Amino acid sequence: MAGTEKPRGRPWTDIRPVNPGAGRLAAFLRARVDGSGKTLAVLAEEIGYSKSQVSSLLSGRIPPQRFVTSLIDATVPPPLRERRRSEAEAMLYEALHPPRPAKPPASSAGPAVVDLAAVQARQIETYDRLTRALEQQAELRQTADNAARLIWILLGMIHKLNERVGALSRERDQAAGRQALEATRAKLARAESQQAKAEGELGRAEEKKRRAEALAAHLREQITALTEELERLRGQGGGPAPTDGLPDLAPTTPAAVSTDPEGDDIDAALARATAVNDTDGDTVDRISTELGVPALDTVPDNPSTSPDVPNKSARELRAEAKAAQEGGDFGEAARLYARLTAASAVYLGPDHPDTLASRQDHAHCIGEAGEPALARELYETLLRDRLRVLGPDHALTLHSRYQLAYYTGEDGDFATAQDLLAALLTDQTRVEGPDSLSTLTSRYAHAFYTGEAGDSATAASLYEALLRDQTRVLGADHPVTLSSRHEHAYFTGQAGFPEAARLLLAALVPDSERVLGADHVDSFVSRYQLARCTAEAGDPATARDLLAALVPDETRVLGADHSDTLQSRREHAHHTAKAGDAGAARDLYEALVRDQARVLGPDHRRTLASRYQHVRYTARSGGLVAALDLMTVLVADLERVFGTDHPDSVTGRRQLAELTRRVGEAGGGAPA
């Protein structure tokens, strides 16, 4: 049958139908594609099939029901869609149930001649059915063999990728310099994506092998019955031998020079694995349709995971990922959600709600695991797909916009986060209303990143307006309202009004303790901020006393080694010195340095900064010689850690020279 010409791209190939009904269906579906003006590449992305699969299924093979329905929905305008779908389904039924050959017409011949003609007709029909069954059996045998080989290849690839992810994670943690860190992060993100794709392809290969073997078993019974019938009718049958060899998974062209040649090789191998899975999966789907066996339309109950982990169903993967997420193990949750996303994309399609939901959970856990830059990238791609699939005003699309803005801010790009949230608020207020929880949450984040971007005065004004609405909608004692009061006070102080901030925090602390509890971490944070604003308002002695009361409570509740406890101790020592007690400050810094060196490490910037302050207040409290000894050791460490030209090293040498001069003038002599 001659093919038609598409409006763009290559002309259609000839339709070679398996039966007349399949030919009419292929021509009908091609006409719908031509009428839509869409290329095969665009259409393939919309309906969840590869371009090669679409081309093959429109060449006269009997397509699955899902393919027909998806293609009609993607190419026909809504007013005609139901009518065209009914026409296509009728043609699909005709292709699946072709008419039997007509019986020979009656003649005046005797009964023996009529019986012989009937037997011969049945022989021909049975022989055709047996031949087709044997051809299908050969195809399925080759498909199962391909799948078995592909499984072993992918298992080896996943093992290699596990090692590569581990090596790149260690390389990232040890990277020196921003450029090296970014390059390693990019390689790690690529390797993790390849790992998820390889696991998805492994799941496809194992499921394809299982289906091929199940269909082959179904065919064996059919072939036995047809052979017995043909023998009874004195016929013979046969079938072709399966072809040999799985297509080589190695790249067919030399890889271009790049910064990640190993990753390029893996991408090429994965692309070939995907092509093999697509081709053989199409074979299984076609034969399943021809035999009337329902095709898989949900994520299988046992997608493969890895060679050393038992197979888990999608439900089990989702439950384990959620448990890891709720338990705070976001790295493990991200790994599980990546596997679930890959499996859902393969079996449900990339635009299925479950696939999109898994991608959202994966991106969130990546961000919470300490990778905001990668989470930002993941939400950017997710947002594009949700805009296309759900539309701009859908609640999940708006949520993805919020998450993109949030992780943009967490990545340190405060100004862009501020702009994203400002644009989101316009749409969110229109769609969900000004008093919705989502809108109020976006206003909170917008105010926060406005302040972090450097405009503290505007941030304080935004929080002041937000507080009025939160108090009205949520209530004055709602935890989110209390959090906004804290941020309002903080940015008021940052805007240059420490006394006003102090008054706001002095009113907030008792409310926070009453509602949340005196030992709640938010109550501690507000007490800490009250002490700082009190000092900035010109009262370091009161700030010292507030911190002296806070440190024992934080030590009791959070632990002596908690970062908040160590920070409060640093501020306590600082304001003790500002209040005029250099000796007490010296002792506080000495004790703090010991704990920081143990918890953070002796070369940590905060540990070195506390050592510097310890030297200063040792000197101010009269211990010039001891201060000189301490500074001599500190300068050597600063130069070793930061380099001789670092500003901290330069400041350290300057202070060392000054101490040396003062000790000499005091007659103490130079240190040994």
Sequence and secondary structure as in RCSB ss.txt:
>XXXX:A:sequence
MAGTEKPRGRPWTDIRPVNPGAGRLAAFLRARVDGSGKTLAVLAEEIGYSKSQVSSLLSGRIPPQRFVTSLIDAT
VPPPLRERRRSEAEAMLYEALHPPRPAKPPASSAGPAVVDLAAVQARQIETYDRLTRALEQQAELRQTADNAARL
IWILLGMIHKLNERVGALSRERDQAAGRQALEATRAKLARAESQQAKAEGELGRAEEKKRRAEALAAHLREQITA
LTEELERLRGQGGGPAPTDGLPDLAPTTPAAVSTDPEGDDIDAALARATAVNDTDGDTVDRISTELGVPALDTVP
DNPSTSPDVPNKSARELRAEAKAAQEGGDFGEAARLYARLTAASAVYLGPDHPDTLASRQDHAHCIGEAGEPALA
RELYETLLRDRLRVLGPDHALTLHSRYQLAYYTGEDGDFATAQDLLAALLTDQTRVEGPDSLSTLTSRYAHAFYT
GEAGDSATAASLYEALLRDQTRVLGADHPVTLSSRHEHAYFTGQAGFPEAARLLLAALVPDSERVLGADHVDSFV
SRYQLARCTAEAGDPATARDLLAALVPDETRVLGADHSDTLQSRREHAHHTAKAGDAGAARDLYEALVRDQARVL
GPDHRRTLASRYQHVRYTARSGGLVAALDLMTVLVADLERVFGTDHPDSVTGRRQLAELTRRVGEAGGGAPA
>XXXX:A:secstr
      SSSS       SSHHHHHHHHHHHHHHHHHT  HHHHHHHHT  HHHHHHHTTTS   HHHHHHHHHHH
S HHHHHHHHHHHHHHHHHHHS          SS HHHHHHHHHHHHHHHHHHHHHHHHHHHHHHHHHHHHHHHH
HHHHHHHHHHHHHHHHHHHHHHHT  SHHHHHHHHHHHHHHHHHHHHHHHHHHHHHHHHHHHHHHHHHHHHHHHH
HHHHHHHTT               S SS     S HHHHHHHHHHHHHHHHHHHHHHHHHHHHHHHT     S  
S    BTTB    HHHHHHHHHHHHHTT HHHHHHHHHHHHHHHHHHT TTSHHHHHHHHHHHHHHHHTT HHHH
HHHHHHHHHHHHHHH TTSHHHHHHHHHHHHHHHHTT HHHHHHHHHHHHHHHHHHH TTSHHHHHHHHHHHHHH
HHTT HHHHHHHHHHHHHHHHHHT TT HHHHHHHHHHHHHHHHTT HHHHHHHHHHHHHHHHHHT TTSHHHHH
HHHHHHHHHHHTT HHHHHHHHHHHHHHHHHHT TTSHHHHHHHHHHHHHHHHTT HHHHHHHHHHHHHHHHHHT
 TTSHHHHHHHHHHHHHHHHTT HHHHHHHHHHHHHHHHHHH TTSHHHHHHHHHHHHHHHHHHHTT     
